[in-house]
Amino acid sequence: MEGGNSPNLQLQQLPLATAAVSVQPHTDSFSYKENLIGALLAIFGHLVISIALNLQKYSHIRLAGSKDPRAYFRTKTWWCGLFLLVLGELGVFSSYAFAPLSLIVPLSAVSVIASAIIGIIFIKEKWKPKDFLRRYVLSFVGCGLAIVGTYLLITFGPNSHEKMTGENITRHLVSWPFLLYMLVEIIIFCLLLYFYKERNANYIVVILLLVALLGSMTVVTVKAVAGMIVVSIQGNLQLDYPIFYIMLVCMIATAIFQATFLAQASQLYDSSQIASTSYILSTTVAITAGATFYLDFTGEDVLHICMFAVGCLIAFLGVFLITRNRKKPVPFEPYISMDAMPGMQNMHDKGIAVQPDLKASFSYGALENNDNMPEIYTPATLPIVQEQHGSRGVSAPPYRVLEHSKKE
């Protein structure tokens, strides 16, 4: 009996041993597939977002002379751009659930590359070949470098994968490395906000560092929310954990404040400077946050980390060259520049303002009032007064200046 049962026991144990040996290679191959799926979703999302924004911009340009400020609502081009924008954002959002945070964040360079290519292909100006090469050589070089950097990022990106369950996110949230990182980030954010609000330090680096610090928390929470939704769809419900709603609220709040600071920066600086500087700072801070919170580079060898860093630097250089070659918009001047007129004396050197400021009255050509009399903003009224015929010896003035008061 024992001899007859021993072959059966060996045959029953053989598949179990084989299955146990094949688990690790299958997990490694599946993790690389997840990296590829996440990278493709991010590239697709950023590409679609770039196309959507250009479609909406094209719709606004076509209706620039329209009297109705909301005429673009009735165009199919604008609505098509809005649909593509939502689709692209969903693609980028879902990519965080598959690939590590440090791999997805630098891939936003795809939107810059796509915008540059779309601008070159659909250019409306007449140009000569020499002028074209001289003008757009930096864009071609930047696109090439950004593509090479993106390839290195995907090839040598971190390969750490962890299910975004409520327990795992809570454990990362209360870990000592992340708590120390949060303390340093809060201190830096408060200092930058103090200098920006109280000391009027309106430097582009200060404003975009505030954006980058908020953006790092945005991408951390986005990965947590997206990962928990995917795990819930797979059958393990995670929406009943309070950490899901905490991350959701933090994601929305940081995104709103991030957009506010970006709007303030766009009022002070050129869009090309904002695009390159924001990409470099936001990517650097977000990779640091991902490495601290999700431990993206745990178990990676030095070669992969160095090649990933080289890919980031090449992508940074490519984005800088692309945005450096963009045309700077010429601001609209509502007044004639008196200094540009030949033979015109420069009156600003004597402390006399010829043209009014934009914040003052819009009476064209009026000199600035230096008498500290706020009542006089319009020319005095000079009505004709008839002479009095009763007294011939006293001659009355033919005109009488009426005082201009606020009541009038």
C-alpha positions in Angstrom: 0.0 0.0 0.0 2.7 2.4 0.9 4.7 1.5 -2.3 1.6 2.0 -4.4 0.7 5.3 -2.9 4.2 6.8 -3.2 4.0 7.4 -7.0 0.7 9.0 -6.6 2.0 11.3 -3.9 5.0 12.3 -6.1 2.7 13.0 -9.1 0.4 15.2 -6.9 3.3 17.2 -5.5 5.1 17.7 -8.8 2.6 20.4 -10.2 2.7 22.3 -6.9 6.4 22.6 -7.0 6.4 23.6 -10.6 3.8 26.3 -10.0 5.8 27.6 -7.0 8.9 28.0 -9.1 7.1 29.8 -11.9 5.5 32.5 -9.8 8.4 34.9 -9.6 9.2 35.1 -13.3 5.5 35.6 -14.1 5.3 38.4 -11.6 8.4 40.1 -13.0 7.1 39.9 -16.6 3.7 41.1 -15.5 5.3 44.1 -13.7 7.0 45.2 -16.9 3.8 44.8 -18.8 2.1 47.1 -16.2 4.9 49.6 -16.7 4.4 49.5 -20.5 0.6 49.8 -20.1 0.9 52.8 -17.8 3.5 54.5 -20.0 1.4 54.0 -23.1 -1.7 55.4 -21.3 0.3 58.5 -20.2 1.7 59.1 -23.6 -1.7 58.7 -25.2 -3.3 61.0 -22.6 -0.8 63.8 -23.0 -0.9 63.5 -26.8 -4.7 63.8 -26.9 -4.6 66.7 -24.4 -2.2 68.6 -26.6 -4.4 68.0 -29.7 -7.5 69.1 -27.7 -5.9 72.3 -26.5 -4.8 73.2 -30.0 -8.3 72.5 -31.4 -9.9 74.8 -28.8 -7.3 77.4 -29.5 -8.0 77.2 -33.2 -11.7 77.7 -32.4 -11.0 80.8 -30.4 -8.8 82.2 -33.1 -11.4 81.8 -35.8 -14.0 83.6 -33.6 -11.6 86.4 -32.5 -13.6 89.1 -34.3 -17.0 87.9 -33.1 -19.1 90.2 -31.0 -20.5 87.3 -29.0 -17.9 86.3 -26.4 -19.5 82.8 -26.2 -19.8 82.0 -29.8 -17.3 79.2 -29.6 -20.0 77.2 -27.6 -21.8 76.7 -30.9 -18.8 75.3 -32.8 -18.2 71.6 -33.2 -14.4 72.2 -33.1 -14.5 73.5 -29.5 -16.8 70.7 -28.3 -14.6 68.1 -30.0 -11.6 69.6 -28.2 -13.4 69.4 -24.9 -14.3 65.8 -25.5 -10.6 64.9 -26.4 -9.5 66.9 -23.3 -11.6 64.8 -21.0 -10.5 61.6 -22.7 -6.8 62.6 -22.3 -7.2 63.5 -18.7 -8.8 60.1 -18.1 -5.9 58.4 -19.8 -3.3 60.2 -17.7 -5.4 59.5 -14.5 -5.6 55.8 -15.2 -1.9 55.5 -16.0 -1.0 56.2 -12.4 -2.8 53.0 -11.4 -0.5 50.8 -13.4 3.0 52.3 -13.5 5.1 53.9 -10.7 4.7 57.6 -10.0 8.3 58.4 -10.9 7.8 56.9 -14.4 4.5 58.6 -15.2 5.4 62.2 -14.1 8.3 62.9 -16.6 6.2 61.7 -19.5 4.3 65.0 -19.5 7.1 66.1 -21.9 5.0 64.4 -24.6 2.5 67.2 -24.5 5.3 69.8 -25.1 6.7 67.7 -28.0 3.2 67.3 -29.6 2.5 71.0 -29.3 5.8 71.9 -31.0 5.2 69.4 -33.8 1.6 70.7 -34.3 2.8 74.3 -34.4 5.4 73.5 -37.0 3.1 71.4 -39.3 0.1 73.8 -39.2 2.2 77.0 -39.4 0.4 79.7 -41.5 3.4 82.0 -42.3 5.4 82.1 -45.6 9.0 81.2 -45.0 12.1 80.3 -46.9 14.0 77.1 -46.3 17.0 79.0 -44.8 14.8 81.0 -42.4 12.9 77.9 -41.5 16.0 76.0 -40.5 17.4 78.9 -38.6 14.2 79.6 -36.8 13.1 76.0 -35.9 16.4 74.2 -35.6 16.2 74.5 -31.8 12.7 73.0 -31.9 13.9 70.0 -34.0 16.8 69.4 -31.6 14.6 69.8 -28.6 12.0 67.3 -29.9 14.8 64.8 -30.6 16.3 65.2 -27.2 12.9 64.9 -25.5 12.1 61.7 -27.4 15.4 60.2 -26.5 14.9 61.2 -22.8 11.4 59.7 -22.9 12.7 56.4 -24.3 15.3 56.2 -21.5 12.7 57.0 -18.9 10.5 54.1 -20.1 13.4 51.7 -20.5 15.1 52.3 -17.2 12.1 53.5 -15.1 11.5 52.0 -11.6 9.8 48.6 -11.6 8.2 48.6 -8.1 4.5 47.6 -8.1 2.3 47.5 -5.1 -1.5 47.1 -4.8 -3.1 50.4 -3.8 -5.1 49.0 -0.8 -6.2 51.1 2.1 -3.7 49.3 4.4 -0.7 49.9 2.2 -1.5 53.6 1.7 -2.1 54.2 5.4 1.2 52.4 6.2 3.1 54.7 3.7 1.3 57.7 5.0 2.5 57.3 8.6 6.0 56.1 7.7 8.9 58.1 9.1 10.5 59.0 5.7 7.3 60.5 4.4 6.6 62.4 7.6 10.0 63.9 7.5 9.6 64.8 3.9 6.2 66.4 4.6 7.7 68.5 7.4 10.5 69.8 5.2 8.0 70.5 2.4 5.6 72.4 4.6 8.4 74.5 6.0 9.7 75.4 2.5 6.1 76.1 1.3 5.4 78.4 4.2 8.7 80.3 3.6 8.1 80.7 -0.1 4.5 81.8 0.5 5.7 84.4 3.1 8.2 85.9 0.7 5.7 85.8 -2.2 2.8 87.5 -0.3 4.6 89.7 2.3 7.9 90.6 0.5 6.5 90.7 -3.0 9.0 88.2 -4.3 7.3 87.7 -7.6 10.1 85.6 -9.1 9.1 82.9 -11.5 11.1 80.3 -9.5 9.3 81.2 -6.3 5.8 80.9 -7.8 6.5 77.7 -9.7 8.2 76.1 -6.7 4.9 76.7 -4.9 3.2 75.0 -7.8 5.6 72.1 -7.8 5.2 71.5 -4.0 1.5 71.4 -4.4 1.8 69.3 -7.5 3.8 66.7 -5.7 1.0 66.1 -3.3 -1.5 66.1 -6.2 0.2 63.3 -8.0 0.7 61.3 -4.8 -3.0 61.5 -4.1 -3.9 60.8 -7.7 -2.0 57.6 -7.7 -3.7 56.5 -4.4 -7.2 57.3 -5.7 -6.7 55.8 -9.1 -5.0 52.7 -7.7 -7.8 52.1 -5.1 -10.4 52.5 -7.8 -8.7 49.9 -10.0 -8.4 47.5 -7.1 -12.0 48.0 -6.3 -13.0 47.2 -10.0 -10.9 44.0 -9.8 -13.1 42.8 -6.9 -11.4 44.0 -3.7 -13.5 46.9 -2.6 -11.5 49.8 -1.2 -14.0 52.6 -1.3 -15.1 52.0 2.3 -11.7 53.0 3.7 -11.6 56.6 5.0 -8.1 57.1 3.5 -9.7 57.0 0.0 -11.8 60.1 0.8 -9.0 61.8 2.5 -6.8 61.4 -0.6 -9.7 62.5 -2.8 -10.2 65.7 -0.9 -6.4 66.4 -0.8 -6.2 65.8 -4.6 -9.0 68.3 -5.4 -7.7 70.9 -3.0 -4.1 70.8 -4.1 -5.2 70.9 -7.8 -7.3 74.0 -7.2 -4.5 75.9 -5.4 -2.0 74.7 -8.0 -4.1 76.2 -10.8 -4.4 79.4 -8.8 -0.7 79.9 -8.6 -0.3 79.0 -12.2 -2.8 81.6 -13.2 -0.9 84.2 -11.2 2.4 83.2 -12.9 0.8 83.4 -16.3 -0.1 87.1 -15.6 3.5 88.0 -14.9 5.7 85.8 -17.2 5.7 84.4 -20.7 4.0 81.0 -21.2 7.2 79.5 -22.7 9.2 80.3 -19.5 6.4 78.9 -17.4 6.2 75.7 -19.4 9.9 74.8 -19.2 10.5 75.9 -15.6 7.3 74.3 -14.3 8.1 71.0 -16.0 11.6 70.9 -14.6 10.6 71.8 -11.0 7.4 69.8 -10.9 9.0 66.7 -12.3 11.9 66.9 -9.8 9.8 67.4 -6.8 7.2 64.8 -7.8 9.9 62.1 -8.4 11.2 62.9 -4.9 7.8 62.6 -3.4 7.1 59.3 -5.2 10.5 57.9 -4.1 9.7 58.9 -0.5 6.0 57.9 -0.3 5.8 54.8 -2.6 9.4 53.8 -2.4 9.7 53.6 -6.2 13.4 53.0 -6.3 13.6 50.3 -3.7 15.5 47.3 -5.0 16.7 49.1 -8.1 20.4 48.8 -9.1 22.7 51.9 -9.5 22.9 51.5 -13.3 19.1 51.8 -13.7 18.8 54.8 -11.4 21.7 56.6 -13.1 20.2 55.9 -16.6 16.8 57.1 -15.4 18.4 60.3 -14.1 20.2 60.8 -17.4 16.8 60.4 -19.2 15.3 63.0 -17.0 18.1 65.5 -17.7 17.9 64.9 -21.5 14.1 65.4 -21.4 14.6 68.6 -19.3 17.1 69.9 -21.9 14.7 69.0 -24.8 11.7 70.8 -23.2 13.9 73.9 -22.5 15.0 74.1 -26.2 11.5 73.6 -27.5 10.0 76.3 -25.3 13.0 78.7 -25.8 12.2 79.0 -29.5 8.5 80.0 -29.0 7.4 83.4 -30.1 6.9 85.8 -27.2 3.5 87.5 -27.5 3.7 91.3 -28.1 1.5 93.1 -25.5 -1.1 95.5 -26.9 -0.2 99.2 -26.4 -3.3 101.4 -26.2 -1.3 104.6 -26.4 1.2 106.1 -28.8 4.8 105.9 -27.7 5.9 109.5 -27.7 9.6 108.5 -27.4 9.3 106.6 -30.7 8.3 109.7 -32.7 11.2 111.5 -34.3 12.0 114.9 -33.0 9.8 114.5 -30.0 11.3 115.7 -26.7 11.3 113.0 -24.0 9.2 114.5 -21.3 9.5 111.5 -18.9 13.1 112.6 -18.0 11.6 115.8 -16.5 9.1 114.0 -14.4 6.1 114.8 -16.6 4.0 111.9 -17.7 2.7 112.3 -21.2 0.5 109.2 -21.4 -1.7 108.1 -18.5 -1.2 104.8 -16.8 -3.5 101.8 -17.5 -4.8 102.1 -13.9 -5.7 105.7 -14.3 -8.3 107.5 -16.4 -8.7 106.3 -20.0 -9.0 109.9 -21.3 -6.7 109.6 -24.3 -3.9 112.2 -24.5 -4.7 113.8 -21.0 -1.7 114.9 -19.0 -1.3 113.4 -15.6 -2.6 115.7 -12.8 0.1 116.7 -10.3 -1.9 119.1 -8.3 -3.4 116.5 -6.0 -6.9 117.6 -6.9 -9.0 114.5 -7.6 -12.0 116.7 -8.7 -10.4 117.8 -12.0 -10.4 114.8 -14.3 -12.2 116.4 -17.3 -11.7 119.7 -19.1 -13.4 122.7 -17.6 -16.7 123.9 -19.1 -16.4 127.2 -20.9 -19.9 128.5 -21.7 -20.3 131.9 -23.3 -21.7 134.6 -21.0 -23.5 137.6 -22.4 -22.2 141.1 -21.5 -24.3 143.2 -19.1 -25.6 146.3 -20.9 -26.5 148.1 -17.7 -23.0 149.3 -16.8 -21.0 150.6 -19.8 -17.9 151.5 -17.8 -17.3 148.1 -16.4 -16.4 145.5 -19.0 -17.3 142.0 -18.0 -15.2 139.1 -19.3 -16.6 137.4 -22.4 -16.1 134.0 -20.8 -16.5 132.7 -17.4 -14.9 129.5 -16.1 -17.3 127.3 -14.1 -15.9 125.2 -11.4 -16.3 121.5 -12.0 -17.5 119.6 -8.9 -18.3 116.0 -8.2 -22.0 116.6 -8.3 -21.8 117.7 -11.9 
